[in-house]
Amino acid sequence: MYRFLLTRQWVILTLVGLALIPAMIKLGFWQLHRHEQRVARNDLVAHSLAYAPVPVGTLSAPGREVPQENVWRRVTATGTFDTKGEVVVRYRTDESGKSGFMVITPLVLDNGTALLVNRGWIPADGGQLTFPAVPAAPPGKVTVMGRLRADETPGSGIKDTKGLPPRMIMLINSERQAKELHRPVIGGYVELVSPAGDSGQPQPVPAPDHSSIGNHMAYAVQWWLFSACVPVGWFILVRRERRDRAADAAAAAAATDAGSVPAEDDEVARTAASAE
């Protein structure tokens, strides 16, 4: 009755179905883990932003990596902007997706160490190979407040292009800039929040979104539903194949029975003729 399941076609179909079920289940759990990571990240950002600002020296120092629990914490620092050590970061976008530069200006503290401050985004009006017109940083001693970020590295998914024009970089990295500035640089960098610049200053980096969680949970449920549909679909196909084969067999039997009637009639006619 179900011997057709041993045919090559059905064996391959069954094996493919058996392989798809665990693969889809695994994909569902992968999406679930991404959902959990996104929720944990949102909680971390929300808690970090809720803390009161603290001096940057309490959370980072030269040669020190910024731990994950300190990322997005608000910090303060007082010093003088070093415009000679100012650089721009290529291929960065604003909120609308327009490509441009981020302006990184070192803030030299009273003890001689520097803090990399991301003053914000400016458009690449002259292209990515021409150093842009950067709005001047505030002169004299200033106190800044911003969000602490970890150093960017090639492993963070940003292409690290070599041979760039002078004062252009691809990664915001305190260790690299310390070599260029010839002074100790506090680990990580700061996204400037205040003092807020006027309309002529770089566009501030917006605060991170920590409310949306994406569609990862919905995708997880979809993958699990797909895995459940595989055996159901296989069962439906098997029943349909069995029904079609039974119908074909019945039709063949009917055709055979119909074909045997004329032969019997011919035999009767030949017998009658012989008798006459």
N, C-alpha and C positions, 0 to 999 in steps of 0.2 A: 504493500500500500504506500509506504513512504520510501521505497527503494531509490527513488529519484534523488533523495538527499545524498546518495553516495556518488552521484555523477560529479564530474570535474567542476562544472559550473556551480553547483550548489555547495560543494566543499569549499571552493574559493570564496563564495559569497558568505558562508558561515564563518570562515576564518577572518575575513575582513570585519565582519560584525563583532566578533569576539575581541579583535584588536581595537576597534573604535570605542568600545564601552569603557575600558580603563583609561584610555587616552582622554576621553571627554570628561571623565570624573576628575582626572588629574588637572585638566585645564580649569575645571570649576573651582577646585581648591586653590589653584594659582590666583585666580581672580579674587577669591575670598581673602587670601593673604594680602593682595594688593589693597583691597578695601580696608583691612585691618591696619595696614601700614599708613594709609591715607588718614584714617581716623586718628591714629597715634600721632602722626605728624601735625594734624590740625590742633590736637590737644597741646602738643609741645609748643607750637607757635602761639596759641592763645595764652598759655601760662607765661611764656617768656615775655610777651608784650605787656602782660598785666603787672610785671614787676616794676617797681620804681627805678628810675635811672640811677646807675652807680658809676663811679670813676672807672675808666677802662682798665686801669692797672689792677683792679681787683679781680678781673676775669681773664686777662691775657697779659702777655709779656713778650719781649723779644725772644725769638726762637721757640716759642710755645705754640702748639696747635690749639685751636679753639675747640673744646669738646662739644659734642652734639647738644648737651643740655644747656649750653650757654649761647648757642646760636639764636639770633633774633632778640637777645636781651638788649635793652636800651642802656647805652653807656654815654658818659660825658668825658670831655677832654678839653684842656685849655692850652693854647699855643699859638704859633704863627704859621700861616700857610707858606710853604716853600714852592713858589710858582716855577722856579728853575727846574725842580724835580718833577713837575707835573707831566703826566702821560695820559694818553687816551686809549681806550679799549675798543678794538674794532669789532664790527658786526654785532652790535647790540641793538635791540629794538625797544621802542617805546610801547605804551599801552595799546596803540593802534596797530602795532606790527611793523612800523616804519623803521628801516635800518639806519643806524647812525653810530655814535660813539658814546661811551661812558667816560666821564672826566674824573680822573683819579689825581688828587692833589695831596701831597704829604703835609701833615700838620706836625710841626716840630715843637715838642713839649719843652718845658723849662729844663729838664734833665738831659736834653740833647737827643733823646729818642724820637722817632717819628711814628705817626699813625697814618695809615692810608685811609683817606676819606673819599668815598664815591660821592661827588657833588651832584651827580645826575646825568641825564641824557641830553645830547645835542645832535642835530641832524648832520648827515654827511653830505653837505651841499657840494663839496668839491670832489666827491668820490672817496673811496676807502684807502687810496694811496697818498692822498694829500692831507697834511696836518690841518685840522679845521681851525676856524677862529673861535677860540675858547674864551668865554666871558671871564673877566678878571675875578680872582678870589678876593674876599674881603681883606683889606690891609690891616696891619697891626695885630695885636693880640686879641684872639676871639675864643669864646667857649662854644663848643659844638656839642650837639646831642644827636645820636643816631643809633641804628640797629647793628649789632655786632654780627659779622658773617665770618665763616671759615674761609681759609685760603682756597682758591680754585687750583685744581691740579689737572694734568692731562687725562687722568682717569675719571674725571667728572663729566666726560662726554663733550667737552669743548675742544675743538681742533686747535692744536698748538703749532701754528705756522711759524716757520723760521725765516730769517732774513727780512724782517719787517723794516719799514722806514724808521728813521730816528723818532723816539718818543711815542712809538706805537707798540702796544702789547696785545696779546690775545687772552691772557690769563691774569687775574688779579691775585698776585702771590707775594706775600710780604718778604719771603726769603729771597726771591729774585730781585725785588726792588731794593732790598738792603744792599745788595752788591752794586747796584747802580747809584744809590744815594751815598754810599760809603759811610753809613751810620746805622746803628741798630734800629730795627723796625718792629713794632709790636705785632705779634702774630695775628693773622686775620686782617679784616678791614671793616670799615663802618659805612653804612648807607646813611647819608646826611638827612636828618629830619629838621633840625633847627641849628642856626638861624635860617628861616625860610627866605630864599632869594626872591628878588623881584622878577618881573616878566623878562628881563634881559639875562637872567641866570639860567644855568642848566635845569632841565625839567627833573624834579625830584623823583627818585625811584619810589613807586607806590608800595604801600605796606602789603605784606604777603596775604593772599587769600587763605583764610583758615575756616571757611564755612562750607564750601562745596566738598562733596565726597566722591563725585564722579559716578559712573555707572557700573563700577566693578561688581557690586553685589548682584545687580540685575544680570550681568554677564555670567556670573557664577551659577545662578539659578537656571539660566538658559542652557548652559553646558550640561548641567545635571538632567534637565528635561530631555535634551538630545540623547543622552546616554540611556535614559529610560525608554525612549522611542525606538531604539535599535532593536531590542528583542521583540517589542510589540510589532514593529514593521516586519521583522523576520517571520514571526508567527503568521501574520496576515498573508505574506507572500507564499508561505508553505501551504496554507489552506487553499489559497487561490490556485496554486499549481496542482494540488491534489484534485480539486474540483474540475479544473480544465482537462487534466489527464483522464479522469473518470468519464467526462463528457465525450472526449475523443474516443475512448475505448467503446463506449456505448454506441456512438455513431458508426464506428467500424463494424461492430457486431451486427447492427441493423442493416448495414449495406451488404454484409455477407449473407444474411438471411434472405434479403430481397433478391440477391443474385442467384440463389439456389432454386427459386420457384420456377423460372423459365426452363431450367435444365430438366426438372421433373416433368413438366408439361410436354417437352419434346420427346421424352422417353415414352410417355403414354401414347402420344400420336404415332410414334414409330411401331409400337406394339400393335395398335389397332390396324395399321396399314398391313402389317404382316399377316394378321388374321384374315383379312379380306382376300 
